[in-house]
Structures are given as structure tokens and as C-alpha cells.
Amino acid sequence: MHVHVQGQNGEAKLWLEPTIELAQYVGLTQREINEALRLVQEHQNDIRSAWHKHFPG
């Protein structure tokens, strides 16, 4: 399970399992990466719920 985030000058892929962590990124600053990690952590229940609705089974 993962999520993609997009910034003004780049993007990143964050794993949600087994723990939330950065998988890869291009063009983002460390500050943007930290903010993405914080937001995903803060909203992980909503993100996981949306993932399961989109990919049932």
C-alpha cells in the first residue's frame, strides 16, 4: 500500500505498510518531504480507507 504526493517541482512515493516511509522522490526539498510524511501520518486512517474502497478485496 502506497500513496503518491506531488509538489510544485517534483513528486514522491510513500509506503504506508509496514510503516509510513519514503520510497522514492524527485525534485522535492527535504522540507516538502517532511511535510508530506507528516500529512500522510496525520491522515493515514482516511488514506487507508480510501485505498481499500478503491482496491477492494
C-alpha positions as CSV (number, residue, x, y, z in Angstrom):
1,M,0.0,0.0,0.0
2,H,1.4,3.4,-1.0
3,V,0.5,6.9,-1.9
4,H,1.9,9.4,-4.4
5,V,2.4,13.0,-3.5
6,Q,3.0,15.9,-5.9
7,G,4.7,19.2,-5.2
8,Q,5.3,22.2,-7.4
9,N,8.6,20.9,-8.6
10,G,8.5,17.2,-8.0
11,E,6.8,14.1,-6.6
12,A,7.3,11.3,-4.1
13,K,6.0,7.8,-3.4
14,L,5.4,7.0,0.3
15,W,4.9,3.4,1.6
16,L,2.0,3.0,4.1
17,E,3.0,-0.5,5.1
18,P,4.5,-1.9,7.1
19,T,5.3,1.6,8.2
20,I,5.0,5.1,6.7
21,E,8.2,5.8,4.9
22,L,9.7,7.5,1.8
23,A,10.0,5.0,-1.1
24,Q,11.4,7.5,-3.7
25,Y,11.3,11.1,-4.7
26,V,12.4,13.6,-7.3
27,G,12.6,17.4,-7.2
28,L,11.2,17.9,-3.7
29,T,13.0,19.7,-0.9
30,Q,13.6,18.0,2.4
31,R,11.0,20.4,3.9
32,E,8.4,19.2,1.3
33,I,9.2,15.6,2.0
34,N,8.9,16.1,5.8
35,E,5.6,17.9,5.3
36,A,4.3,15.0,3.1
37,L,5.3,12.5,5.7
38,R,3.6,14.5,8.4
39,L,0.4,14.8,6.4
40,V,0.3,11.2,5.5
41,Q,0.9,10.2,9.1
42,E,-1.9,12.6,10.3
43,H,-4.4,11.3,7.7
44,Q,-3.3,7.7,7.4
45,N,-6.7,6.3,8.5
46,D,-8.6,8.2,5.8
47,I,-5.9,7.3,3.2
48,R,-6.1,3.6,4.1
49,S,-9.9,3.7,4.0
50,A,-9.8,5.3,0.5
51,W,-7.3,2.7,-0.6
52,H,-9.5,-0.2,0.4
53,K,-12.5,1.4,-1.3
54,H,-10.5,1.9,-4.5
55,F,-8.9,-1.6,-4.3
56,P,-11.5,-3.9,-2.7
57,G,-10.6,-7.4,-1.8
